[in-house]
């Protein structure tokens, strides 16, 4: 008998854009909760430390915005969330990371 672990998606999937570029997808209960992530210091710190093509994903002055994820971004997020097998916040990066 095969037992599968089911991940429950309880919110909507949003995308964090850095200077207009889709950077990662994540789940939040609503737009207000998603937008709060833009204000979190740890998000900017992490994005400043992570690089893509040798460049940081974010600068200290970069504009961070959120929007509802499109279908392709939702699929990337759901795959990452299932693989993560965690109750914690999952960030599914939409850019190639170094």
C-alpha positions as CSV (number, residue, x, y, z in Angstrom):
1,X,0.0,0.0,0.0
2,X,1.4,3.3,-1.0
3,X,1.0,6.2,1.4
4,X,1.3,9.7,0.0
5,X,1.9,12.9,2.0
6,X,-0.5,15.6,1.0
7,X,0.4,19.3,1.2
8,X,-2.5,21.5,2.0
9,X,-2.5,24.9,0.2
10,X,-4.5,27.2,2.5
11,X,-3.8,30.6,0.9
12,X,-3.2,32.3,-2.4
13,X,0.1,32.3,-4.2
14,X,1.8,35.6,-4.7
15,X,5.0,36.7,-6.4
16,X,7.6,39.1,-5.0
17,X,8.9,41.4,-7.7
18,X,12.2,43.1,-7.1
19,X,12.5,46.2,-9.3
20,X,9.7,44.7,-11.5
21,X,11.4,41.3,-11.9
22,X,9.6,38.2,-10.6
23,X,11.9,36.8,-8.0
24,X,10.1,34.3,-5.8
25,X,6.6,32.9,-5.2
26,X,5.1,32.3,-1.8
27,X,1.8,31.6,-0.2
28,X,-0.2,34.1,2.0
29,X,-3.8,34.3,3.3
30,X,-4.5,37.5,1.5
31,X,-2.9,40.5,-0.3
32,X,-2.3,42.4,2.9
33,X,-0.4,39.6,4.5
34,X,1.6,39.1,1.3
35,X,2.4,42.8,1.2
36,X,3.7,42.7,4.7
37,X,6.6,40.6,3.4
38,X,7.9,43.6,1.5
39,X,8.5,45.4,4.9
40,X,10.4,42.5,6.5
41,X,14.1,43.3,7.0
42,X,15.0,39.6,6.7
43,X,13.6,39.5,3.2
44,X,15.7,42.3,1.9
45,X,18.7,41.0,3.8
46,X,18.3,37.5,2.3
47,X,17.7,38.9,-1.2
48,X,20.8,41.1,-0.9
49,X,22.9,38.0,0.1
50,X,21.6,35.7,-2.6
51,X,23.1,36.1,-6.1
52,X,22.0,35.3,-9.6
53,X,24.6,35.5,-12.4
54,X,27.0,36.9,-9.8
55,X,24.7,39.8,-8.9
56,X,22.7,40.2,-5.7
57,X,18.9,39.8,-6.2
58,X,18.3,43.0,-4.4
59,X,19.9,46.3,-3.4
60,X,19.2,48.3,-0.2
61,X,17.1,50.7,-2.3
62,X,15.3,48.2,-4.6
63,X,11.6,48.5,-4.9
64,X,9.8,45.4,-3.6
65,X,6.2,44.7,-4.7
66,X,3.9,41.8,-4.5
67,X,1.2,40.6,-6.9
68,X,-0.9,37.5,-7.5
69,X,1.2,34.8,-9.1
70,X,0.4,33.7,-12.6
71,X,-0.3,30.1,-13.5
72,X,3.4,29.2,-14.3
73,X,4.6,30.8,-11.0
74,X,1.9,28.9,-9.0
75,X,3.0,25.6,-10.5
76,X,6.6,26.4,-9.6
77,X,5.6,27.3,-6.0
78,X,3.4,24.2,-5.5
79,X,6.2,21.9,-6.7
80,X,8.6,23.6,-4.3
81,X,6.1,23.5,-1.4
82,X,5.5,19.8,-1.9
83,X,9.2,19.0,-2.0
84,X,9.9,21.2,1.1
85,X,7.5,19.2,3.3
86,X,7.3,22.0,5.9
87,X,4.8,24.1,7.7
88,X,7.2,27.1,7.4
89,X,7.1,29.8,4.8
90,X,8.3,28.4,1.4
91,X,10.0,30.8,-1.0
92,X,10.1,29.3,-4.5
93,X,12.7,31.3,-6.5
94,X,11.8,32.2,-10.0
95,X,15.3,33.2,-11.0
96,X,18.4,31.0,-11.4
97,X,20.5,31.2,-8.2
98,X,24.3,30.9,-8.0
